[in-house]
Amino acid sequence: MLRLPVGPSLSGMALARPVLDYQSHVLLAAGVVLTPRYLHRLQDLGYREVWVEHPVSDGASEPEPLEEATKRQAMNTVRAAMRAAAGGRDLPLPRIYSLVEQIAQDIAAHPQLLTSLTMLKGADNYTFLHSANVCALSMLLGGWLGMRGQLLRDLGVGTLLHDLGKAFIPSALLLKAAPLTAVELATMRGHAQLGCQVLQQLKGLSSRVPLAACEHHERLDGSGYPHGLKGEDISLPGRICAVADSYDAMTSQRPYRRGKLPHRACEELAAQAGSLYEPHVVETFLAHVAVYPVGSFLRLAGGLVGVCLRQGDDSLHPVVRLMAPGERHPGKEPTEVVANSVPETVVLAVLEPAEVTRLLAGAAD
């Protein structure tokens, strides 16, 4: 399966993974053959990429850390929590804790290596799926850092609700495709404090839970918001959520920009460790994240291009199927190599989605 940009070139291809709408219903099921009508509708809804089946990636395997039912449950639960907050009602805490337990169970099957957690998001469901992603990323990261039991569950609840304050931000502002004005940016930044206030007022909630909402935009050097906290003044949940939130935001497709490829997001986190982000948290994250997700096209030092089939022993050494020399598809007996294992397989670049589309178009000629 490959993750490719939504466009005319996908017509006739079958979806490898389902696409959910903003109400967490299955918009298009896995196996559905894409038509021009479907593709136009996906573009109208703000979907920039989809997972499709393609012969070039036959045999590629990458388990999803979150089950489809968990994703739908997450969207519905976060939506219900935000509606309750906006309406001044009690949050559905039993439902929230139940979801966090389910996320914990899902990711327990893949505790060592983060694979394809970034889910496809449309303009209308971005906040809900982003919240689920950040929760799962944070719980994985918290576990790698040694958090267990109730500490980890509180981290999960706090990060699931880290954007709760967006319930009070006008939807037109949340969905705006153009750059925000200074006034709009100030309004948007208010979501951190608003969400924090709602969580701090809840009875029976651990004082650890609001920390992610309060501090996920704080930065190590004091340049963040809402309070400009520095260094150790930022809690561990806040520092964990900052990395998880930033990574998912950077790699997500938005109406106003394309998401970064995972390796670019990792490079940015590494470059800002020690200034914006806690170095140990970043180092732990980068030691586990799949830098080259399954389906990535890699340009290797030996002059060949290959597609990542599956993860190897660590994040920098995936198994890659080489493309046949001078052709745009695997040979009759395709060769598989381990990236970065010998000089000829050192990864020089990851192809951008547009490059992959052109490459595959050449295969059809």
URCORMO-V811247 format. One record per helix or strand of 2 or more residues. SS is the DSSP state (H for helix, E for strand). FROM is the first residue (numbers start at 1). TO is the last residue. Records with the same first field share a line. If there is no record, write none. Layout:
SS: FROM-TO ; FROM-TO
This chain:
E: 2-5 ; 14-15 ; 19-20 ; 26-28 ; 49-52 ; 297-300 ; 305-310 ; 319-322 ; 336-338 ; 347-350
H: 8-10 ; 36-44 ; 55-57 ; 68-86 ; 93-108 ; 126-144 ; 149-160 ; 164-168 ; 171-174 ; 182-189 ; 191-200 ; 210-215 ; 231-233 ; 236-251 ; 262-272 ; 279-288 ; 343-345 ; 353-364
